[in-house]
Amino acid sequence: MEGKSSGLKEKVDETTRVFNAYIDLATKYKELSKFEEAIRYYKYALDICETDNKLEKPEAIALLNNIGSVYEAKGCYEDALKYYERALSISITLMGESHIDTTSIYNNMGGVFLKLGNLKKALQLYEKALSLRKRLLGAESISTALTYNNIAGVFREMGEYKKAQEYYQRAINIYEIESGTKNISTAMVYNNLAGLLMDQGKHAQALEYYKKAYCIKKDLLGEEHPDTAILLNNMGLLYYHMGDLKLAEECLTKAITIFDSVLGSDNINSIRARENLANINQ
C-alpha cells in the first residue's frame, strides 16, 4: 500500500509541475504579446484541469479568465466572452457573487461588451463590479479605480462627456495617490482622458495627457512595446486633427513598425494604424 501511495503522490506532483510550467509559459508569452502561443499553453493547462476533474476549483477560474483575456487582447471578443462566462459560472458556484474574483470577471465581461458595442450591458456589468468592489475593498482601492475608468469609457461612448470626465478624474485621483504618477495604470487613464478631451476638440489638453502617458509607458515598458505604440497611434491622430501632418505621419509610421514587428501585420492594431495613416495621406 505504501508503494502505491508513493507512486500516486509522484504522479500528482508531476501533474502539478507540468500544469504550473504551462501556466508560467503562457503568462510569459502573454506579457510578450505572443497571443497564439499564450493561448496554446493556457489550453494545455486547461486540458489537465479537465482530465483531473479540476474544473470546479479556483485554479480553473483563473485559467479560464486568463484565456478570455488573451482572446480579448487579440480582438476575438466572442471567444473571450465564452471563456469569461465559463469562469463566472464556476466562480459564483464556488465562492458566490460577493467575492473579489467574481467582481474581476464582471469587470472583464463589461470590457468585452463595450468593445462589441453593447453599451447598456457593459454599463450594467461595470456598475455591478463597482458596487461589489466598493463594499469589499473600499472606495479608494486600485480595483475600484479601474472600474471608475471603465465606466467612464462607457459614458464616453454614449456621448455623455461630463460624466465620463468625472469618472476618469475619480480614477486618476486614486491612482496618483495609491500608485504614483509613474505607473502603468495611471498612464492608462491619462490616455483615456486624452481621448475624451480629443473627442471634445480640446486638443492642447489632450496632447498634454497623451504625452504624459507616452513617457510613462516608454520608460516602464520600452519604446518598442505595443502599448507604447498605441500611444504613438493616438498622438498621430491628434496631430492630424491639430493640422500637423508631418508629426501625425511620423507617429503613425513608428506605431505601424512596432505593431508589425511585435504582433504581426494582420493584428488589429496594425490594421487600424495603417487605416489611420492612409486617411491622413488622402
PADO-979885 format. One record per residue: residue number from 1; residue in three letters; x, y, z of N, C-alpha, C in turn. Coordinates in steps of 0.001 Angstrom, whole numbers. Each point is the difference from the previous one (the first is absolute). Layout:
<atoms>
(atom NUM, 'ala', (X, Y, Z), (X, Y, Z), (X, Y, Z))
...
</atoms>
This chain:
<atoms>
(atom 1, 'met', (824, -1211, 0), (-824, 1211, 0), (858, 1261, 0))
(atom 2, 'glu', (1093, -72, 777), (866, 1182, 84), (606, 324, -1363))
(atom 3, 'gly', (369, -1032, -742), (576, 216, -1328), (-989, 632, -939))
(atom 4, 'lys', (-1275, -458, 67), (-1032, 581, -856), (-247, 1454, 346))
(atom 5, 'ser', (-25, 317, 1296), (-209, 1389, 436), (1124, 893, -480))
(atom 6, 'ser', (1219, -522, 90), (1155, 775, -439), (-63, 272, -1505))
(atom 7, 'gly', (-398, -1031, -764), (-108, 164, -1452), (-1068, 996, -375))
(atom 8, 'leu', (-1129, -29, 702), (-1093, 943, -270), (437, 1427, 300))
(atom 9, 'lys', (725, 161, 1127), (468, 1343, 367), (962, 540, -1050))
(atom 10, 'glu', (895, -875, -504), (945, 434, -1026), (-735, 423, -1278))
(atom 11, 'lys', (-1060, -744, -347), (-786, 347, -1190), (-681, 1346, 179))
(atom 12, 'val', (-578, 214, 1198), (-664, 1272, 286), (996, 1148, -44))
(atom 13, 'asp', (1186, -222, 608), (1031, 1039, 11), (458, 336, -1417))
(atom 14, 'glu', (155, -1024, -845), (432, 221, -1377), (-1069, 751, -794))
(atom 15, 'thr', (-1267, -356, 207), (-1098, 690, -680), (-41, 1470, 403))
(atom 16, 'thr', (177, 257, 1290), (14, 1383, 489), (1173, 777, -580))
(atom 17, 'arg', (1140, -665, -81), (1194, 664, -559), (-227, 390, -1455))
(atom 18, 'val', (-558, -925, -773), (-252, 271, -1416), (-1051, 1098, -157))
(atom 19, 'phe', (-1057, -92, 812), (-1060, 1025, -27), (590, 1386, 253))
(atom 20, 'asn', (808, 130, 1040), (595, 1299, 338), (966, 479, -1078))
(atom 21, 'ala', (705, -947, -622), (926, 375, -1081), (-759, 570, -1192))
(atom 22, 'tyr', (-1143, -625, -343), (-824, 517, -1089), (-505, 1412, 323))
(atom 23, 'ile', (-448, 189, 1234), (-502, 1325, 408), (1111, 1039, -94))
(atom 24, 'asp', (1183, -343, 475), (1126, 944, -34), (360, 372, -1438))
(atom 25, 'leu', (48, -999, -883), (320, 265, -1404), (-1068, 879, -645))
(atom 26, 'ala', (-1250, -338, 244), (-1102, 774, -573), (53, 1446, 465))
(atom 27, 'thr', (274, 198, 1282), (56, 1354, 559), (1133, 805, -635))
(atom 28, 'lys', (1142, -645, -187), (1134, 687, -642), (-340, 396, -1437))
(atom 29, 'tyr', (-622, -917, -737), (-385, 307, -1378), (-1037, 1132, -39))
(atom 30, 'lys', (-910, -20, 955), (-1006, 1070, 68), (676, 1347, 229))
(atom 31, 'glu', (959, 38, 919), (723, 1246, 286), (759, 502, -1221))
(atom 32, 'leu', (422, -933, -861), (724, 358, -1223), (-941, 279, -1169))
(atom 33, 'ser', (-1298, -52, 277), (-1042, 193, -1024), (41, -1081, -1078))
(atom 34, 'lys', (538, -1165, 338), (-26, -1152, -904), (-1241, -826, 352))
(atom 35, 'phe', (-1124, 459, -529), (-1286, -486, 482), (-313, -1437, -404))
(atom 36, 'glu', (387, -401, -1205), (-272, -1371, -430), (721, -1001, 900))
(atom 37, 'glu', (1250, 283, 304), (770, -886, 875), (-586, -11, 1406))
(atom 38, 'ala', (-421, 1166, 488), (-604, 82, 1338), (-1248, -861, 71))
(atom 39, 'ile', (-860, 120, -986), (-1229, -793, -16), (320, -1489, -38))
(atom 40, 'arg', (984, -370, -821), (360, -1415, -123), (373, -590, 1357))
(atom 41, 'tyr', (848, 697, 763), (448, -554, 1281), (-1071, 108, 1088))
(atom 42, 'tyr', (-804, 1050, -50), (-1123, 55, 946), (-953, -1167, -245))
(atom 43, 'lys', (-207, -339, -1262), (-920, -1105, -310), (612, -1359, 361))
(atom 44, 'tyr', (1315, -130, -86), (643, -1220, 497), (-302, -159, 1491))
(atom 45, 'ala', (97, 1111, 734), (-307, -41, 1437), (-1472, -318, 235))
(atom 46, 'leu', (-861, 562, -856), (-1435, -268, 130), (-298, -1480, -245))
(atom 47, 'asp', (703, -617, -934), (-166, -1438, -254), (297, -815, 1255))
(atom 48, 'ile', (1027, 423, 741), (341, -694, 1246), (-1135, 145, 1008))
(atom 49, 'cys', (-561, 1210, 100), (-1129, 217, 907), (-1168, -918, -360))
(atom 50, 'glu', (-275, -95, -1284), (-1134, -813, -438), (263, -1490, 234))
(atom 51, 'thr', (1237, -436, -241), (354, -1409, 208), (-61, -380, 1474))
(atom 52, 'asp', (444, 924, 866), (48, -274, 1438), (-1252, 474, 742))
(atom 53, 'asn', (-1043, 344, -750), (-1264, 452, 613), (207, 1181, 949))
(atom 54, 'lys', (819, 964, -452), (274, 1181, 832), (-716, 1246, -513))
(atom 55, 'leu', (-966, -189, -887), (-678, 1169, -565), (-888, 709, 1012))
(atom 56, 'glu', (-274, -644, 1125), (-818, 635, 1028), (870, 510, 1147))
(atom 57, 'lys', (1230, 370, -300), (916, 486, 1020), (494, 1398, -364))
(atom 58, 'pro', (462, 771, 1001), (408, 1391, -243), (1039, 173, -1101))
(atom 59, 'glu', (953, -947, -132), (1023, 174, -1031), (-595, -13, -1405))
(atom 60, 'ala', (-1112, -704, -165), (-661, -23, -1308), (-624, 1354, -318))
(atom 61, 'ile', (-491, 689, 1032), (-594, 1325, -201), (1049, 958, -555))
(atom 62, 'ala', (1159, 38, 645), (1082, 885, -452), (444, -364, -1403))
(atom 63, 'leu', (69, -1289, -285), (447, -467, -1304), (-978, 403, -1100))
(atom 64, 'leu', (-1282, -225, 210), (-1017, 381, -987), (-16, 1513, -198))
(atom 65, 'asn', (161, 735, 1098), (36, 1459, -77), (1202, 474, -813))
(atom 66, 'asn', (1134, -658, 194), (1208, 366, -747), (-141, -286, -1487))
(atom 67, 'ile', (-600, -1136, -329), (-220, -316, -1415), (-911, 1065, -618))
(atom 68, 'gly', (-1044, 365, 736), (-893, 1055, -483), (739, 1296, -241))
(atom 69, 'ser', (910, 343, 905), (727, 1275, -128), (917, 11, -1215))
(atom 70, 'val', (581, -1166, -341), (869, -57, -1178), (-835, 136, -1277))
(atom 71, 'tyr', (-1128, -689, -41), (-879, 150, -1158), (-465, 1453, -141))
(atom 72, 'glu', (-263, 643, 1125), (-414, 1412, -50), (1123, 864, -559))
(atom 73, 'ala', (1224, -250, 454), (1153, 755, -497), (204, -211, -1497))
(atom 74, 'lys', (-361, -1186, -495), (109, -313, -1435), (-1111, 646, -816))
(atom 75, 'gly', (-1047, 467, 688), (-1145, 546, -714), (-1043, -1047, -340))
(atom 76, 'cys', (128, -1202, 574), (-976, -1085, -215), (-1023, 44, 1127))
(atom 77, 'tyr', (-937, 931, -86), (-858, 316, 1138), (-1020, -1082, 326))
(atom 78, 'glu', (-536, -660, -996), (-972, -1061, 270), (676, -1165, 726))
(atom 79, 'asp', (1216, -340, -414), (749, -1054, 692), (325, 416, 1434))
(atom 80, 'ala', (383, 1261, 166), (303, 499, 1342), (-1213, -132, 903))
(atom 81, 'leu', (-1150, 387, -515), (-1230, -35, 794), (-334, -1431, 415))
(atom 82, 'lys', (223, -941, -887), (-286, -1410, 295), (796, -467, 1220))
(atom 83, 'tyr', (1276, 350, 58), (838, -443, 1121), (-305, 787, 1269))
(atom 84, 'tyr', (-282, 1296, -135), (-378, 775, 1179), (-1288, -544, 616))
(atom 85, 'glu', (-958, -370, -833), (-1274, -514, 513), (196, -1331, 723))
(atom 86, 'arg', (893, -841, -511), (301, -1257, 703), (645, 283, 1354))
(atom 87, 'ala', (933, 958, 10), (656, 357, 1262), (-1001, 567, 999))
(atom 88, 'leu', (-911, 841, -472), (-994, 617, 878), (-906, -1057, 616))
(atom 89, 'ser', (-450, -943, -800), (-903, -1039, 494), (643, -803, 1123))
(atom 90, 'ile', (1271, -380, -188), (698, -779, 1028), (256, 862, 1236))
(atom 91, 'ser', (370, 1261, -218), (302, 899, 1112), (-1219, 216, 895))
(atom 92, 'ile', (-1154, 229, -602), (-1219, 199, 790), (-366, -1274, 752))
(atom 93, 'thr', (171, -1142, -654), (-312, -1284, 641), (902, -266, 1189))
(atom 94, 'leu', (1301, 246, -154), (958, -332, 1055), (88, 1055, 1099))
(atom 95, 'met', (-39, 1279, -402), (316, 1055, 961), (-1122, 1017, 213))
(atom 96, 'gly', (-992, -56, -863), (-1103, 938, 145), (232, 1273, -795))
(atom 97, 'glu', (-1054, 761, -185), (92, 1222, -788), (811, 1081, 712))
(atom 98, 'ser', (-81, 39, 1323), (697, 1038, 769), (1409, -450, 354))
(atom 99, 'his', (779, -273, -1021), (1395, -397, 180), (841, 807, -982))
(atom 100, 'ile', (1210, 355, 411), (829, 887, -817), (316, -600, -1362))
(atom 101, 'asp', (191, -1328, -63), (286, -624, -1298), (-1196, 113, -944))
(atom 102, 'thr', (-1194, -106, 566), (-1210, 134, -821), (-120, 1410, -559))
(atom 103, 'thr', (347, 996, 809), (-83, 1388, -482), (959, 237, -1164))
(atom 104, 'ser', (1167, -671, 31), (961, 158, -1095), (-571, -519, -1315))
(atom 105, 'ile', (-745, -1099, 81), (-571, -566, -1220), (-1125, 894, -523))
(atom 106, 'tyr', (-825, 545, 913), (-1015, 971, -430), (667, 1155, -740))
(atom 107, 'asn', (1104, 476, 567), (725, 1120, -589), (515, -354, -1393))
(atom 108, 'asn', (586, -1191, -136), (536, -432, -1296), (-1096, -172, -1044))
(atom 109, 'met', (-1115, -579, 409), (-1121, -181, -923), (-560, 1351, -445))
(atom 110, 'gly', (-15, 955, 924), (-440, 1350, -360), (844, 573, -1114))
(atom 111, 'gly', (1312, -255, 61), (907, 492, -1037), (-285, -598, -1358))
(atom 112, 'val', (-345, -1278, -19), (-303, -654, -1274), (-1295, 553, -593))
(atom 113, 'phe', (-1026, 151, 839), (-1262, 543, -505), (174, 1433, -493))
(atom 114, 'leu', (883, 760, 646), (300, 1350, -473), (599, -57, -1402))
(atom 115, 'lys', (941, -899, -208), (642, -114, -1311), (-957, -538, -1060))
(atom 116, 'leu', (-984, -771, 437), (-1008, -499, -934), (-1092, 1032, -280))
(atom 117, 'gly', (49, 1141, 721), (-967, 1067, -224), (-1284, -123, 791))
(atom 118, 'asn', (-58, -966, 921), (-1186, -164, 854), (218, 829, 1267))
(atom 119, 'leu', (-253, 1294, -114), (337, 929, 1075), (-862, -208, 1248))
(atom 120, 'lys', (-1243, -315, -215), (-899, -213, 1138), (472, -1180, 850))
(atom 121, 'lys', (347, -1103, -646), (482, -1180, 722), (1342, 281, 652))
(atom 122, 'ala', (881, 705, -695), (1306, 341, 563), (-158, 825, 1272))
(atom 123, 'leu', (-854, 1014, -47), (-207, 862, 1162), (-592, -792, 1164))
(atom 124, 'gln', (-927, -881, -302), (-622, -830, 1034), (1045, -856, 721))
(atom 125, 'leu', (892, -625, -752), (1024, -856, 602), (1032, 818, 770))
(atom 126, 'tyr', (410, 1122, -564), (960, 859, 698), (-580, 541, 1305))
(atom 127, 'glu', (-1245, 404, -22), (-616, 535, 1216), (-153, -1069, 1065))
(atom 128, 'lys', (-247, -1244, -429), (-61, -1107, 954), (1376, -211, 627))
(atom 129, 'ala', (1043, 23, -833), (1366, -144, 507), (360, 1135, 946))
(atom 130, 'leu', (-386, 1232, -357), (315, 1159, 841), (-653, -109, 1364))
(atom 131, 'ser', (-1270, -345, 23), (-723, -123, 1270), (654, -1038, 904))
(atom 132, 'leu', (360, -1149, -574), (620, -1064, 792), (1401, 390, 459))
(atom 133, 'arg', (762, 638, -874), (1376, 361, 362), (41, 1080, 1077))
(atom 134, 'lys', (-897, 958, -91), (-44, 1033, 1046), (-334, -623, 1351))
(atom 135, 'arg', (-893, -978, -25), (-395, -656, 1256), (1091, -929, 520))
(atom 136, 'leu', (659, -731, -898), (986, -985, 419), (1383, 587, 242))
(atom 137, 'leu', (381, 1007, -802), (1374, 513, 33), (112, 1452, 442))
(atom 138, 'gly', (-1109, 732, -95), (25, 1415, 369), (-61, 904, -1224))
(atom 139, 'ala', (-493, 1204, 218), (-218, 948, -1104), (1299, 527, -596))
(atom 140, 'glu', (1131, -133, 721), (1269, 548, -475), (981, -1081, -440))
(atom 141, 'ser', (-488, -1201, -236), (906, -1086, -397), (364, 103, -1476))
(atom 142, 'ile', (1105, -631, -368), (453, -32, -1392), (-1046, -671, -890))
(atom 143, 'ser', (-600, -1078, 487), (-1015, -702, -785), (-1221, 879, -238))
(atom 144, 'thr', (-351, 784, 993), (-1118, 928, -154), (345, 1070, -1038))
(atom 145, 'ala', (1240, 468, 33), (448, 1004, -977), (-99, -544, -1421))
(atom 146, 'leu', (380, -1253, -181), (-86, -607, -1323), (-1441, -11, -499))
(atom 147, 'thr', (-925, -291, 888), (-1397, -48, -416), (-536, 1399, -289))
(atom 148, 'tyr', (450, 1007, 754), (-361, 1387, -338), (461, 315, -1436))
(atom 149, 'asn', (1229, -387, -305), (537, 232, -1341), (-865, -678, -1059))
(atom 150, 'asn', (-398, -1225, 267), (-776, -755, -974), (-1400, 582, -205))
(atom 151, 'ile', (-621, 430, 1086), (-1321, 633, -119), (112, 1299, -797))
(atom 152, 'ala', (1086, 730, 230), (234, 1224, -771), (47, -301, -1493))
(atom 153, 'gly', (619, -1137, -354), (83, -384, -1406), (-1365, -236, -624))
(atom 154, 'val', (-915, -559, 778), (-1359, -220, -506), (-709, 1339, -203))
(atom 155, 'phe', (119, 875, 984), (-638, 1318, -133), (585, 772, -1187))
(atom 156, 'arg', (1284, -172, -233), (622, 648, -1165), (-643, -491, -1292))
(atom 157, 'glu', (-176, -1312, -107), (-623, -567, -1195), (-1454, 440, -144))
(atom 158, 'met', (-648, 258, 1114), (-1385, 474, -16), (-106, 1484, -339))
(atom 159, 'gly', (1158, 688, -33), (4, 1430, -264), (-275, 840, 1230))
(atom 160, 'glu', (25, -629, 1166), (-230, 722, 1260), (1354, 409, 571))
(atom 161, 'tyr', (562, 1046, -609), (1387, 365, 272), (222, 526, 1416))
(atom 162, 'lys', (-962, 713, 527), (152, 545, 1359), (111, -1132, 1016))
(atom 163, 'lys', (-872, -1011, -128), (61, -1149, 901), (1289, -768, -201))
(atom 164, 'ala', (398, -157, -1247), (1234, -736, -299), (1204, 669, 657))
(atom 165, 'gln', (108, 1332, -145), (1142, 702, 591), (-7, -99, 1524))
(atom 166, 'glu', (-1185, 33, 572), (-125, -129, 1465), (549, -1353, 470))
(atom 167, 'tyr', (-349, -1071, -709), (461, -1327, 407), (1484, -202, -287))
(atom 168, 'tyr', (496, 551, -1115), (1443, -75, -255), (779, 719, 1098))
(atom 169, 'gln', (-511, 1152, 415), (700, 767, 1021), (0, -731, 1344))
(atom 170, 'arg', (-1103, -685, 308), (-31, -810, 1225), (1081, -1074, -46))
(atom 171, 'ala', (122, -645, -1159), (1021, -1039, -159), (1402, 579, 142))
(atom 172, 'ile', (257, 1134, -651), (1319, 630, 70), (346, 373, 1439))
(atom 173, 'asn', (-952, 558, 723), (252, 405, 1389), (466, -1180, 842))
(atom 174, 'ile', (-630, -1151, -195), (381, -1192, 767), (1356, -523, -465))
(atom 175, 'tyr', (183, -127, -1309), (1261, -550, -513), (1204, 855, 388))
(atom 176, 'glu', (-133, 1320, -104), (1141, 862, 316), (386, -106, 1468))
(atom 177, 'ile', (-988, -205, 870), (284, -137, 1434), (529, -1393, 320))
(atom 178, 'glu', (-662, -1036, -525), (323, -1377, 364), (1167, -578, -798))
(atom 179, 'ser', (161, 410, -1246), (1030, -605, -860), (1062, 986, -467))
(atom 180, 'gly', (-279, 1285, 99), (940, 1006, -454), (-254, 418, -1442))
(atom 181, 'thr', (689, 1040, -425), (-206, 535, -1354), (835, -722, -1053))
(atom 182, 'lys', (909, -870, 426), (833, -763, -943), (-403, -1472, 66))
(atom 183, 'asn', (-1226, -260, -314), (-555, -1336, 115), (-810, -320, -1256))
(atom 184, 'ile', (-7, -1271, -419), (-698, -401, -1218), (-1489, 292, 92))
(atom 185, 'ser', (-593, -253, 1145), (-1435, 243, 143), (-329, 1487, -89))
(atom 186, 'thr', (857, 819, 598), (-192, 1448, -103), (101, 439, -1457))
(atom 187, 'ala', (977, -554, -716), (170, 317, -1428), (-1232, -391, -802))
(atom 188, 'met', (-589, -1132, 354), (-1199, -458, -701), (-1123, 1028, 89))
(atom 189, 'val', (-208, 546, 1199), (-1097, 967, 162), (357, 1336, -651))
(atom 190, 'tyr', (1279, 392, 58), (428, 1203, -720), (-348, -132, -1486))
(atom 191, 'asn', (311, -1181, -566), (-285, -250, -1412), (-1501, 112, -277))
(atom 192, 'asn', (-793, -596, 863), (-1447, 4, -209), (-592, 1403, 133))
(atom 193, 'leu', (491, 744, 999), (-480, 1374, 170), (403, 847, -1202))
(atom 194, 'ala', (1198, -228, -519), (452, 725, -1205), (-947, -256, -1165))
(atom 195, 'gly', (-412, -1250, -163), (-933, -332, -1070), (-1331, 713, 153))
(atom 196, 'leu', (-469, 83, 1239), (-1252, 710, 275), (133, 1483, -339))
(atom 197, 'leu', (1114, 599, 406), (234, 1426, -287), (116, 235, -1507))
(atom 198, 'met', (620, -949, -696), (109, 95, -1453), (-1385, -59, -652))
(atom 199, 'asp', (-851, -869, 508), (-1373, -86, -516), (-724, 1338, 74))
(atom 200, 'gln', (353, 782, 1021), (-666, 1292, 222), (725, 1157, -672))
(atom 201, 'gly', (1063, -321, -757), (743, 1049, -683), (959, 760, 889))
(atom 202, 'lys', (281, -535, 1217), (916, 663, 934), (1402, -567, -245))
(atom 203, 'his', (577, 387, -1142), (1204, -652, -495), (1236, 259, 855))
(atom 204, 'ala', (165, 1192, 495), (1190, 319, 800), (21, -812, 1287))
(atom 205, 'gln', (-1162, -93, 663), (-91, -794, 1225), (203, -1481, -299))
(atom 206, 'ala', (-574, -449, -1103), (144, -1405, -392), (1464, -355, -225))
(atom 207, 'leu', (726, 870, -695), (1411, -253, -296), (818, -97, 1286))
(atom 208, 'glu', (-336, 844, 969), (702, -24, 1288), (-125, -1375, 659))
(atom 209, 'tyr', (-1205, -560, 6), (-206, -1297, 640), (571, -1148, -829))
(atom 210, 'tyr', (-88, 95, -1330), (621, -1030, -835), (1505, -49, 231))
(atom 211, 'lys', (628, 1162, 82), (1446, 44, 214), (379, -578, 1363))
(atom 212, 'lys', (-798, 301, 1017), (252, -579, 1327), (-50, -1523, -64))
(atom 213, 'ala', (-1063, -503, -643), (-177, -1449, -98), (1126, -633, -807))
(atom 214, 'tyr', (377, 627, -1098), (1057, -537, -859), (1333, -81, 749))
(atom 215, 'cys', (349, 1036, 715), (1269, 14, 743), (39, -1109, 1048))
(atom 216, 'ile', (-1125, -205, 688), (-52, -1048, 1021), (182, -1373, -637))
(atom 217, 'lys', (-728, -262, -1077), (63, -1332, -618), (1352, -246, -666))
(atom 218, 'lys', (558, 1031, -593), (1332, -153, -618), (1044, -312, 1066))
(atom 219, 'asp', (-89, 668, 1136), (972, -217, 1079), (-164, -1373, 646))
(atom 220, 'leu', (-1243, -429, 192), (-260, -1242, 738), (-32, -1241, -887))
(atom 221, 'leu', (-477, 141, -1235), (-161, -1162, -881), (1009, -49, -1134))
(atom 222, 'gly', (545, 1147, -332), (930, 75, -1124), (-657, 614, -1228))
(atom 223, 'glu', (812, 559, -869), (-510, 721, -1167), (-627, -939, -1028))
(atom 224, 'glu', (398, -1285, 7), (-471, -944, -1013), (-1171, -860, 482))
(atom 225, 'his', (-597, 354, 1103), (-1119, -790, 537), (-1303, 407, -691))
(atom 226, 'pro', (-899, -958, -267), (-1278, 343, -657), (-820, 1047, 745))
(atom 227, 'asp', (41, -14, 1345), (-760, 1004, 759), (554, 1405, -221))
(atom 228, 'thr', (1316, 86, -166), (617, 1286, -317), (-406, 436, -1406))
(atom 229, 'ala', (-71, -967, -915), (-402, 298, -1377), (-1446, 499, -80))
(atom 230, 'ile', (-856, -491, 877), (-1389, 481, 26), (-32, 1497, 283))
(atom 231, 'leu', (885, 453, 897), (64, 1439, 283), (488, 766, -1215))
(atom 232, 'leu', (964, -555, -738), (468, 649, -1223), (-1131, 119, -1018))
(atom 233, 'asn', (-776, -1061, -129), (-1153, 29, -898), (-975, 1102, 408))
(atom 234, 'asn', (-282, 66, 1298), (-955, 999, 493), (506, 1424, -192))
(atom 235, 'met', (1294, 202, 266), (572, 1330, -214), (20, 356, -1480))
(atom 236, 'gly', (223, -1007, -845), (-38, 252, -1435), (-1344, 522, -449))
(atom 237, 'leu', (-1062, -607, 504), (-1352, 470, -338), (-245, 1414, 518))
(atom 238, 'leu', (488, 248, 1219), (-192, 1341, 572), (751, 1049, -812))
(atom 239, 'tyr', (1244, -284, -368), (761, 957, -812), (-705, 262, -1330))
(atom 240, 'tyr', (-603, -1036, -567), (-761, 179, -1238), (-1141, 994, 210))
(atom 241, 'his', (-733, -159, 1082), (-1118, 911, 275), (482, 1411, 348))
(atom 242, 'met', (1248, 89, 467), (579, 1311, 296), (604, 639, -1255))
(atom 243, 'gly', (23, -758, -1115), (514, 532, -1256), (1481, -207, -212))
(atom 244, 'asp', (649, -755, 898), (1435, -252, -138), (190, -1363, -665))
(atom 245, 'leu', (-45, -10, -1338), (38, -1259, -732), (1364, -684, 86))
(atom 246, 'lys', (1056, 771, 109), (1337, -586, 93), (155, -837, 1266))
(atom 247, 'leu', (-386, 577, 1141), (94, -744, 1253), (-996, -1156, 33))
(atom 248, 'ala', (-1158, 198, -591), (-1001, -1064, -68), (562, -1212, -732))
(atom 249, 'glu', (592, 234, -1171), (560, -1088, -800), (1165, -671, 720))
(atom 250, 'glu', (820, 799, 672), (1157, -537, 721), (-455, -949, 1115))
(atom 251, 'cys', (-981, 421, 775), (-488, -829, 1112), (-655, -1282, -497))
(atom 252, 'leu', (-838, 126, -1027), (-704, -1176, -515), (953, -996, -651))
(atom 253, 'thr', (1002, 505, -700), (982, -880, -634), (784, -779, 1058))
(atom 254, 'lys', (391, 664, 1075), (699, -677, 1098), (-893, -1065, 629))
(atom 255, 'ala', (-1262, 341, 205), (-943, -943, 601), (-148, -1249, -862))
(atom 256, 'ile', (-144, 192, -1305), (-162, -1135, -919), (1231, -901, 32))
(atom 257, 'thr', (1177, 602, 15), (1243, -778, 39), (46, -890, 1234))
(atom 258, 'ile', (-390, 556, 1142), (11, -771, 1255), (-1056, -1103, -36))
(atom 259, 'phe', (-1215, 350, -395), (-1067, -1000, -58), (376, -1161, -921))
(atom 260, 'asp', (508, 323, -1185), (365, -1042, -963), (1094, -910, 554))
(atom 261, 'ser', (975, 612, 649), (1139, -754, 515), (-388, -926, 1149))
(atom 262, 'val', (-843, 502, 897), (-316, -752, 1220), (-1240, -876, -159))
(atom 263, 'leu', (-1027, 537, -651), (-1293, -687, -66), (-316, -596, -1359))
(atom 264, 'gly', (684, 471, -1030), (-292, -454, -1350), (-910, 975, -734))
(atom 265, 'ser', (119, 24, -1306), (-735, 994, -796), (-1499, -257, -53))
(atom 266, 'asp', (-423, -1210, 380), (-1431, -308, -32), (-683, 256, 1337))
(atom 267, 'asn', (745, 527, 982), (-591, 334, 1294), (-910, 1213, -126))
(atom 268, 'ile', (-1047, 41, 831), (-990, 1074, -88), (625, 1375, 194))
(atom 269, 'asn', (1019, 108, 867), (653, 1293, 222), (769, 451, -1232))
(atom 270, 'ser', (682, -949, -674), (727, 322, -1231), (-962, 464, -1085))
(atom 271, 'ile', (-1100, -710, -125), (-991, 333, -1029), (-569, 1393, 226))
(atom 272, 'arg', (-359, 296, 1246), (-592, 1318, 300), (994, 1129, -217))
(atom 273, 'ala', (1259, -232, 398), (1012, 1048, -185), (230, 266, -1494))
(atom 274, 'arg', (-15, -1049, -824), (145, 174, -1445), (-1183, 788, -567))
(atom 275, 'glu', (-1185, -330, 477), (-1186, 723, -458), (106, 1482, 364))
(atom 276, 'asn', (490, 281, 1211), (167, 1388, 436), (1008, 751, -869))
(atom 277, 'leu', (1115, -700, -318), (1018, 638, -845), (-533, 242, -1402))
(atom 278, 'ala', (-745, -962, -518), (-583, 157, -1344), (-965, 1184, -24))
(atom 279, 'asn', (-768, 162, 1056), (-968, 1098, 61), (657, 1374, -11))
(atom 280, 'ile', (1136, 136, 699), (639, 1318, 55), (735, 306, -1308))
(atom 281, 'asn', (302, -1048, -785), (732, 200, -1258), (-927, 152, -1205))
(atom 282, 'gln', (-1298, -21, 248), (-962, 156, -1116), (38, 1418, -557))
</atoms>
